[in-house]
Amino acid sequence: MMLAFDSHDRAEARNRMPPGPASARAENAHEVSNPLWDNLATRGPVVPRDPQGSATVPPEPRSSFKSCDPKRMALVLEAAQTARKLAETALEALDRPLLLSFQRTALRRNFGAAGDSHRDLITDRYRRITESLGAKNFICKTKCPEKKGHLCAQAPSTGNTIYICPPFGSPGCPPAITILHEAAHNAGATGDIDKDSLYPPANAEDNSYSYEYFVEDLKKNLPMIELTPKRGEKIEILK
């Protein structure tokens, strides 16, 4: 299943030898050849090892790109970094034993009454988003199918790939929130119910929009009490 985020929905560093040839470094008879430099000169880089002789831990995986020009790559990388910080904001709230009032408001607004009962699942998905955003497979497309408008990006409900569409980064396709939305799809949130529909849906824990709007509401620090009710309506206190 390919899921999408569209504009309508949201208006080796090199190893270097020391200067000079090996013969220049051994001008005096008492100098001894360094095996490390010999290895570098004849066999390429040597895998560094710890004192016990085992290979050191390899560097963390990084995001890969396909069919993306340098400008596009820079935009996507920056967006992924920001999206990761947004997901971390959600985790900071959800990892609290007791939510603050504005955090509970945001949870109820975007995940409904099932928010509390599905809090572990929601937290796990934000954690998967956070852990995966530093090593996504980004593929830039020259054309994406239309869905109510031009698509910003697409992502399957499993895997670690995000397809970047041409409008990505335009006013209707905010980069960071688009990446967060698609990463939520990768994490298993297959729904695409936006606020112009019945929101939040009954299965909001599976709705990608709920994950992006929850973060946005956390940043607003919304009050616990819904103010300015219409005449005849009661003030709603969210618990």
C-alpha positions as CSV (number, residue, x, y, z in Angstrom):
1,M,0.0,0.0,0.0
2,M,1.4,3.4,-1.0
3,L,0.3,6.3,1.2
4,A,0.8,9.9,0.5
5,F,0.9,13.5,1.7
6,D,-0.4,16.1,-0.7
7,S,-0.5,19.8,-1.0
8,H,-4.3,19.9,-0.8
9,D,-4.3,18.1,2.5
10,R,-1.7,20.4,4.1
11,A,-2.2,24.3,2.5
12,E,33.8,9.3,3.9
13,A,35.8,11.7,5.0
14,R,39.0,10.6,3.2
15,N,41.9,8.7,4.8
16,R,45.1,10.8,4.2
17,M,48.7,9.9,4.2
18,P,51.1,12.2,6.0
19,P,53.0,14.6,3.6
20,G,55.9,13.2,1.7
21,P,56.7,9.7,0.4
22,A,57.7,6.8,2.7
23,S,61.4,7.2,1.7
24,A,61.4,10.8,2.9
25,R,60.1,9.6,6.3
26,A,63.0,7.2,6.7
27,E,66.0,9.4,5.8
28,N,68.0,8.4,8.9
29,A,69.1,4.8,9.3
30,H,67.6,4.6,12.8
31,E,64.0,5.3,11.6
32,V,61.7,2.3,11.3
33,S,58.9,2.0,8.7
34,N,55.4,2.3,10.1
35,P,53.2,-0.7,9.2
36,L,50.0,1.4,9.3
37,W,51.2,3.8,6.6
38,D,52.5,0.8,4.5
39,N,49.0,-0.7,4.8
40,L,47.3,2.5,3.8
41,A,49.7,2.9,0.8
42,T,49.3,-0.6,-0.4
43,R,46.0,-2.0,0.7
44,G,43.8,1.0,1.4
45,P,42.3,2.0,4.8
46,V,42.7,-0.4,7.7
47,V,39.7,-1.2,9.9
48,P,40.4,0.4,13.3
49,R,40.5,-2.0,16.2
50,D,40.1,-1.7,20.0
51,P,42.8,-2.9,22.4
52,Q,41.2,-6.3,22.6
53,G,41.7,-6.7,18.8
54,S,38.1,-6.7,17.7
55,A,36.8,-4.3,15.1
56,T,35.3,-1.1,16.4
57,V,31.6,-0.4,16.0
58,P,30.8,0.8,12.5
59,P,29.2,4.3,12.1
60,E,25.5,4.6,12.3
61,P,23.5,4.1,9.1
62,R,22.7,7.3,7.2
63,S,20.0,8.3,4.8
64,S,20.3,7.3,1.2
65,F,19.2,9.2,-1.8
66,K,18.2,8.3,-5.4
67,S,17.5,10.7,-8.2
68,C,17.8,13.7,-6.0
69,D,19.9,16.7,-6.9
70,P,22.1,18.4,-4.2
71,K,19.7,21.1,-3.5
72,R,16.9,18.6,-3.0
73,M,19.0,16.4,-0.8
74,A,19.9,19.4,1.5
75,L,16.2,20.3,1.8
76,V,15.1,16.7,2.6
77,L,17.9,16.2,5.1
78,E,17.1,19.4,7.0
79,A,13.4,18.5,7.0
80,A,14.2,15.0,8.4
81,Q,16.2,16.5,11.2
82,T,13.4,18.9,12.1
83,A,10.8,16.1,11.9
84,R,12.9,14.0,14.3
85,K,12.9,16.9,16.8
86,L,9.1,17.1,16.5
87,A,8.8,13.4,17.1
88,E,11.1,13.8,20.1
89,T,8.8,16.5,21.5
90,A,5.9,14.0,21.3
91,L,7.9,11.4,23.1
92,E,8.9,13.7,25.9
93,A,5.2,14.3,26.6
94,L,4.1,10.7,26.2
95,D,6.9,9.3,28.3
96,R,5.6,11.3,31.3
97,P,3.8,9.2,34.0
98,L,1.2,11.9,34.2
99,L,0.5,14.2,31.3
100,L,0.3,17.9,31.8
101,S,-3.0,19.5,31.1
102,F,-2.1,20.9,27.7
103,Q,-0.5,17.6,26.8
104,R,-3.7,15.7,27.7
105,T,-5.7,18.2,25.7
106,A,-3.5,17.6,22.6
107,L,-3.9,13.8,23.1
108,R,-7.6,14.0,23.3
109,R,-7.9,16.4,20.4
110,N,-6.0,14.2,18.0
111,F,-6.4,10.6,19.2
112,G,-9.8,10.9,20.8
113,A,-11.0,8.9,23.8
114,A,-8.9,6.0,22.7
115,G,-5.8,8.0,23.2
116,D,-5.1,6.9,26.7
117,S,-5.8,3.2,26.0
118,H,-3.6,3.2,22.9
119,R,-0.9,5.4,24.4
120,D,1.7,2.7,24.4
121,L,1.1,2.1,20.7
122,I,1.2,5.8,19.9
123,T,4.4,6.2,21.9
124,D,6.0,3.2,20.1
125,R,5.3,4.7,16.7
126,Y,6.8,8.1,17.6
127,R,9.8,6.2,18.9
128,R,10.1,4.3,15.6
129,I,9.8,7.6,13.7
130,T,12.5,9.1,15.8
131,E,14.9,6.2,15.4
132,S,14.3,5.8,11.6
133,L,14.6,9.4,10.4
134,G,18.4,9.4,10.4
135,A,18.5,6.5,7.9
136,K,15.6,6.8,5.5
137,N,15.7,5.8,1.8
138,F,14.7,9.0,0.0
139,I,13.7,8.6,-3.7
140,C,13.0,11.8,-5.7
141,K,10.3,11.4,-8.3
142,T,9.8,13.6,-11.4
143,K,6.0,13.0,-11.3
144,C,3.6,11.7,-8.7
145,P,-0.1,10.7,-9.2
146,E,-2.6,13.3,-8.1
147,K,-4.9,12.9,-5.1
148,K,-7.1,16.0,-4.6
149,G,-4.1,18.0,-5.8
150,H,-0.4,17.6,-6.2
151,L,1.2,15.1,-3.9
152,C,4.0,16.3,-1.6
153,A,5.4,12.8,-0.8
154,Q,4.5,9.1,-0.6
155,A,5.4,6.2,1.6
156,P,4.5,2.6,2.0
157,S,3.0,1.4,5.3
158,T,6.0,-0.8,5.9
159,G,9.7,-0.4,5.1
160,N,11.8,2.7,5.3
161,T,11.4,4.5,2.0
162,I,9.9,7.9,1.4
163,Y,9.2,9.1,-2.1
164,I,9.7,12.9,-2.6
165,C,7.3,14.5,-5.1
166,P,8.0,17.7,-7.1
167,P,5.9,20.0,-4.9
168,F,7.8,19.1,-1.8
169,G,9.0,22.2,0.0
170,S,6.4,24.5,-1.6
171,P,4.0,26.5,0.6
172,G,1.4,23.7,0.4
173,C,4.0,21.0,1.3
174,P,5.9,22.1,4.4
175,P,9.1,19.9,4.4
176,A,9.4,18.8,8.1
177,I,5.7,18.1,8.7
178,T,5.5,16.2,5.4
179,I,8.5,14.0,6.4
180,L,6.9,13.4,9.8
181,H,3.6,12.4,8.1
182,E,5.3,9.9,5.8
183,A,7.4,8.5,8.6
184,A,4.2,7.8,10.5
185,H,3.0,5.8,7.5
186,N,6.3,3.8,7.6
187,A,5.7,3.2,11.3
188,G,2.3,1.6,10.5
189,A,-0.1,4.5,10.7
190,T,-2.0,3.9,7.4
191,G,-4.9,6.3,7.8
192,D,-5.2,9.6,6.1
193,I,-8.1,11.3,7.8
194,D,-7.5,15.1,7.9
195,K,-9.5,17.7,9.8
196,D,-11.8,18.5,7.0
197,S,-13.3,15.0,7.6
198,L,-14.5,13.2,10.7
199,Y,-11.5,13.9,13.0
200,P,-10.2,12.3,15.0
201,P,-11.3,9.0,13.5
202,A,-12.3,6.1,15.7
203,N,-8.9,4.4,15.0
204,A,-6.9,7.6,15.4
205,E,-3.9,5.7,16.6
206,D,-3.6,4.5,13.0
207,N,-4.1,7.9,11.5
208,S,-1.0,9.7,10.1
209,Y,-2.6,13.1,10.5
210,S,-3.1,12.6,14.2
211,Y,0.6,12.2,14.6
212,E,1.4,15.5,13.0
213,Y,-1.4,17.5,14.5
214,F,-0.6,16.2,18.0
215,V,2.9,17.6,17.7
216,E,1.5,20.9,16.5
217,D,-0.9,21.2,19.4
218,L,1.9,20.4,21.9
219,K,3.8,23.4,20.6
220,K,0.8,25.6,21.1
221,N,0.4,24.7,24.8
222,L,-3.4,24.6,24.5
223,P,-5.4,25.1,27.7
224,M,-7.2,22.3,29.4
225,I,-10.6,24.1,29.2
226,E,-12.2,24.8,25.9
227,L,-13.1,28.5,26.0
228,T,-15.6,30.8,24.2
229,P,-18.5,28.3,23.8
230,K,-21.5,29.2,21.7
231,R,-24.6,30.3,23.5
232,G,-26.4,27.3,25.0
233,E,-23.4,25.1,24.9
234,K,-21.5,23.9,27.9
235,I,-17.8,24.5,28.4
236,E,-16.0,21.2,27.8
237,I,-13.4,20.1,30.3
238,L,-11.2,17.5,28.7
239,K,-10.1,14.8,31.1
